[in-house]
């Protein structure tokens, strides 16, 4: 419960007035709570049904255009977990990073 409150609280700070809406990924069938900006950028998180003792979660991130996409899961980028993705040839590279 604490993990989901922390993650969703951080994302709510990030997106401001945006509200989450369910988004189901066509390939995996996973349903995310997703935030989408008018520019096409989106961020979604799927948390376990029973979070007791479980700290796993799945993130989907994307946008239109070229370059990288990223989000801080704690609002400010300092001392936070970051989710990043960028194109590399015909593949997408993703990374979780913790800032200091």
WODAVEN-V490295 format. One record per residue. N is the residue number from 1. RES is the residue in one small letter. D_LAST is the distance of its C-alpha to the last C-alpha in Angstrom with 1 decimal. Layout:
n->[N/N]
res->[RES/RES]
d_last->[D_LAST/D_LAST]
This chain:
n->[1/2/3/4/5/6/7/8/9/10/11/12/13/14/15/16/17/18/19/20/21/22/23/24/25/26/27/28/29/30/31/32/33/34/35/36/37/38/39/40/41/42/43/44/45/46/47/48/49/50/51/52/53/54/55/56/57/58/59/60/61/62/63/64/65/66/67/68/69/70/71/72/73/74/75/76/77/78/79/80/81/82/83/84/85/86/87/88/89/90/91/92/93/94/95/96/97/98/99/100]
res->[x/x/x/x/x/x/x/x/x/x/x/x/x/x/x/x/x/x/x/x/x/x/x/x/x/x/x/x/x/x/x/x/x/x/x/x/x/x/x/x/x/x/x/x/x/x/x/x/x/x/x/x/x/x/x/x/x/x/x/x/x/x/x/x/x/x/x/x/x/x/x/x/x/x/x/x/x/x/x/x/x/x/x/x/x/x/x/x/x/x/x/x/x/x/x/x/x/x/x/x]
d_last->[25.0/21.8/19.8/22.1/21.9/18.1/18.0/21.1/20.0/16.8/19.0/21.7/19.5/18.7/22.4/24.0/27.7/27.6/28.8/28.3/31.2/32.0/31.8/33.3/32.3/35.6/34.8/33.1/34.8/31.5/31.4/28.1/27.5/26.7/25.9/27.5/27.4/30.6/29.3/29.3/25.5/25.1/22.6/24.1/23.1/25.5/25.1/27.5/30.8/30.4/26.8/28.0/26.0/24.6/20.9/21.8/21.8/22.7/21.4/23.5/22.4/24.6/26.1/29.1/29.3/27.5/23.9/20.8/19.9/16.5/15.4/12.6/14.0/12.7/14.1/11.6/9.0/6.1/4.9/7.5/9.6/11.1/14.7/16.1/19.7/21.8/25.4/26.4/30.2/31.7/28.7/25.5/22.2/19.5/16.0/13.4/9.8/6.7/3.8/0.0]
